Amino acid sequence: MERDRGAATLLVEPFGKLPRAAKDEVAEEAAKLLTFLAPDAGSRDVRVRPYLRGGPRASERRSVARVWACFTT
């Protein structure tokens, strides 16, 4: 999640190719998550990146793991 001047942006990078319907569902859930994470944001934007062969870099996977750990502990 990035914040800038009252705006919040959540970038979703899938670990595999998503069918169109699944991409829409992921975007909906990401929007709900962003509302929870940044309730005071003046504007919110969710971006779902296309799948890149090989998936996210190792550093990005660690970031995802840290965020996931925050919600599961």
ChimeraX attribute file (.defattr): number of C-alpha atoms within 10 A of each C-alpha:
attribute: neighborCount
match mode: 1-to-1
recipient: residues
	/A:1	12
	/A:2	10
	/A:3	13
	/A:4	9
	/A:5	8
	/A:6	11
	/A:7	14
	/A:8	21
	/A:9	18
	/A:10	19
	/A:11	15
	/A:12	17
	/A:13	17
	/A:14	16
	/A:15	14
	/A:16	13
	/A:17	13
	/A:18	13
	/A:19	8
	/A:20	9
	/A:21	9
	/A:22	11
	/A:23	17
	/A:24	13
	/A:25	11
	/A:26	17
	/A:27	19
	/A:28	13
	/A:29	13
	/A:30	19
	/A:31	18
	/A:32	12
	/A:33	14
	/A:34	20
	/A:35	16
	/A:36	10
	/A:37	13
	/A:38	18
	/A:39	12
	/A:40	12
	/A:41	16
	/A:42	10
	/A:43	15
	/A:44	17
	/A:45	16
	/A:46	20
	/A:47	13
	/A:48	15
	/A:49	11
	/A:50	14
	/A:51	15
	/A:52	12
	/A:53	9
	/A:54	8
	/A:55	14
	/A:56	16
	/A:57	8
	/A:58	9
	/A:59	9
	/A:60	12
	/A:61	14
	/A:62	12
	/A:63	11
	/A:64	14
	/A:65	11
	/A:66	11
	/A:67	11
	/A:68	11
	/A:69	10
	/A:70	9
	/A:71	7
	/A:72	6
	/A:73	5
